[in-house]
Every structure is written in structure tokens, then in C-alpha cells.
Amino acid sequence: MPKFTVIDEEFKCENCGKFVRKLGYSCRNHCQYCLYSKHVDINPGDREETCHGMLEPIGLEIDSKKGYVIIFRCQKCGQIRKNKTADDDNMEKIISLSTNL
């Protein structure tokens, strides 16, 4: 089974309530406005995670290949997940996460 399933879906953010459009060039993983995500995948795009808790953005890493990577912690189970930023993400929110470097 592949470790990455391509799914680029529109959704309504369960944290801020805004409508989030498809990314178009990759897979949309998190809200571009508040940066929250939802704990739905075990491997990217598989939708096999049963937790379904909210993934809170708690920090930022800088990767030489991926660029900025958001660190999330699930508010329900506590697992840590990571995902690279998207071109249209709220830069102010990203900068605020950088204080946790």
C-alpha cells in the first residue's frame, strides 16, 4: 500500500469556520487561515485514522528541502504530526509559530 495518497479536497475548517479551497498543486492538509488541521490520516491521504481530533499548530521547523514545516499536536490524542506550508498560508500565523523554534 502506498505511503502517500493524493487527495486535494475543499473543506470547511472546524476550528475557524472558513471555507478552504483545493490547493491545486499538491494536497491541502490544513486551513490556510488558522493553520489547524484534522487528525484523519495515518499515512498522508489514507483517511484511516479513527481519532478525528483537531491538530493544533504548535511550532515550526525549517527543512532544507521542504521549506517551512508546521508541527501539529492532536488536541484529542496528543500525537505529533508535521506538514509543509502552502503558498497561500497565513504568513502572520506562520511567523507566530516561529517563536517556538
N, C-alpha and C positions, 0 to 999 in steps of 0.2 A: 504494500500500500504506500502511495506517495506521502512524503512528509509535508507537502505544501499543495493545497487545493485552491485554485484560483477562484475567488468569489469577491466580486466588487458590487456590493449592494447599497441601495439607498436605505436610510432608516431614520427614525425619529429618536433623538438622543434621550435616553431615560434619565439622564442627570439634569440637563438644561432645557430639554423640550424642543430644541431646534431641529429642523429638518436638515439632514445631511445627505448631499448628493453623492453619486458614484464618483470615485477618484478619476477613473478613465485611463490612467497609465499604469496602475498597479491595483492592489486590493485595499479598499478602505477598511481600516481596523478600528478607528476611534473617531470621536467627534472633533471636527476641525475647530470648533468654537471653545469648548471647555476642556478638550483633550481626554475626557473619560471614555472608557471602552466597556465592553461587557464580556464576562468570562464564559464564552461559548465554545471555544476550541481547545482541544488537547494539542493537536498539531494544526498549524495555520490553515483555516478554511474547512476543517473537517466537521465542525458543529457537533462534536461528540462529547463535549464537556457537559456534565449534568449540574454543575454548581449554579451557573447563570447569575452570579453576583456581579456587582459593579466593580470595575477595575479603575481605581483612583490613580491619577498620575502623581507620583511621589518624588520623582527625580529624573535626571537626565545624564546620559553618557555621550561621549563623543567617540565615534568609531571611525577609523581612517578610511574604511570602505563605504559604510552606510551613512555617515554623517551623524546628525543628532538622533539619538535613540531614547525614547521615553521609557521610563521604568514605571510599571504599574504594580499596585498591590490590591488584591481582591479584598473588598470590604466584607465578604461573607466567609471565605475560607483562608484568607491570608496568603495565598500563593503569589509569587512574584512573576510577572510577565514583562516582556520588552517588545517594542515595536518602533521602527524608524518613523521619523516625522514625515509628513506630507508637505508638498509645496505650498498648499493653501492653509496650513495650520496657523492658529493664532500665535503670532510671534511673541506677543507680550506674555502669554501663558508659558511659552517655551522658555523665555528669558527668566521668568519667575522660578521655573524648575531648576535652572542652572545654579541657583543659590544653594542647592543641595549637593553640588559636586564635591 
